[in-house]
Amino acid sequence: MRVSIAKINTPILIAWTMSLLASLASVYFFEIQGNPIATLCWIQRMLIFGVFLVTTIDVIKRDTNSKFYALPFVLIGVPLAVYQQLVHWDIIKVNSISCATGFVCSTKFFNFFGFISQATLCLTAFVVVAICLKSLWSKKTVES
């Protein structure tokens, strides 16, 4: 089966690329680097993996209904990512009780440029995918 990138809907291609990068980053930070994963991070990880699977099906099979399938993942993922970002910015205070893995959810494993953490990357991925899905909803489909 051959997939022609030129024929793929641009918003889906962007959403697929972003979810692929987010999935690979998650695997790298938690599996390769060995950072512990909190429950909240694990849930977000499963949600972005779901977006990746749905958009992969769209890229391969041109399933125009993928926006419906990806929407629940994004609707759950965006608020969780916003919450985690607020925790990382110390706007919301948490303690180790809120994360069952024994470390505080506000732990930053890296902090690029003083403000980009794993929470920022996750939020960015979900927001970009949400924008791509929104653009698909607003497009008028013309049947030929």
C-alpha positions in Angstrom: 0.0 0.0 0.0 1.4 3.3 -1.1 0.5 6.6 0.7 0.9 9.8 -1.2 1.6 12.7 1.1 0.5 15.2 -1.6 -3.1 13.9 -1.3 -3.4 14.0 2.5 -5.5 16.7 4.1 -3.0 19.2 5.5 -4.6 19.6 9.0 -4.6 15.8 9.4 -1.0 15.6 8.3 -0.1 18.3 10.9 -2.1 16.6 13.6 -0.5 13.3 12.8 3.0 14.7 12.8 2.4 16.5 16.1 0.9 13.4 17.8 3.8 11.3 16.4 6.4 13.7 17.8 4.6 13.9 21.2 4.4 10.1 21.3 8.1 9.7 20.5 9.0 12.3 23.1 6.9 10.6 25.7 8.6 7.2 25.0 12.0 8.9 25.1 11.5 10.8 28.4 9.8 8.0 30.3 11.2 4.8 28.8 14.7 5.7 27.5 15.6 8.3 30.1 13.9 6.4 32.8 12.0 9.3 34.3 9.1 8.2 36.6 5.7 8.8 35.2 2.9 10.2 37.2 -0.7 9.1 36.8 -1.7 12.4 35.1 1.2 12.1 32.7 0.3 8.5 32.0 -3.3 9.5 31.1 -2.1 12.2 28.8 0.3 9.8 27.2 -2.5 7.3 26.4 -4.6 10.1 25.0 -1.9 11.4 22.6 -1.2 7.8 21.6 -4.9 7.5 20.7 -4.8 10.6 18.6 -1.7 9.2 16.8 -3.6 5.9 16.0 -6.7 7.7 14.8 -4.8 10.1 12.6 -2.6 7.3 11.3 -5.7 5.5 10.0 -6.8 8.8 8.4 -3.4 9.2 6.7 -3.5 5.6 5.4 -7.1 5.1 4.6 -8.3 8.7 4.1 -11.1 8.2 6.7 -12.8 11.6 6.8 -14.5 10.7 10.0 -11.3 10.7 12.0 -12.1 14.2 13.3 -15.0 12.5 15.2 -12.8 9.7 16.5 -9.9 12.0 17.6 -12.2 14.6 19.3 -12.8 12.7 22.6 -9.0 12.3 23.1 -8.5 16.0 22.6 -11.4 17.1 24.7 -10.0 15.1 27.6 -6.3 15.9 26.9 -6.5 19.7 26.6 -7.9 20.3 30.1 -5.5 17.8 31.7 -2.6 19.4 29.9 -3.8 22.9 31.0 -4.0 21.6 34.6 -0.5 20.2 34.5 0.8 23.4 32.9 -0.7 25.4 35.8 0.9 23.0 38.3 4.2 23.5 36.6 3.8 27.3 36.7 3.0 27.0 40.5 -0.4 28.5 39.9 -2.0 25.4 41.3 -0.3 23.8 44.3 -0.3 20.0 44.6 1.2 17.5 47.0 2.4 14.0 46.6 -1.1 12.7 47.6 -2.4 14.0 44.2 0.0 11.8 42.4 0.1 8.2 43.4 3.6 7.4 42.1 5.5 8.9 45.1 6.8 12.1 43.6 5.1 15.5 43.2 3.4 16.1 39.8 5.0 19.5 39.6 8.4 17.8 39.1 10.1 19.2 36.0 12.5 16.8 34.3 13.8 19.5 32.0 13.2 23.2 31.6 14.3 24.6 28.2 14.6 28.4 28.0 13.2 28.7 31.5 9.6 27.9 30.6 9.4 24.8 28.3 8.8 21.7 30.3 7.2 18.3 29.6 3.8 19.9 30.5 4.4 22.7 27.9 5.2 20.2 25.2 2.1 18.1 26.0 -0.1 21.2 26.0 1.3 22.4 22.7 0.7 19.0 21.1 -2.9 18.9 22.2 -3.6 22.5 21.2 -2.1 22.0 17.8 -4.2 18.9 17.3 -7.3 20.7 18.5 -6.7 23.5 16.0 -6.2 21.1 13.2 -9.5 19.2 14.1 -11.3 22.6 14.4 -10.2 23.5 10.9 -11.5 20.2 9.6 -14.9 20.9 11.3 -15.1 24.3 9.7 -14.2 23.1 6.1 -17.0 22.4 3.7 -16.6 19.0 2.2 -17.4 18.9 -1.5 -18.3 15.5 -2.9 -17.3 14.9 -6.5 
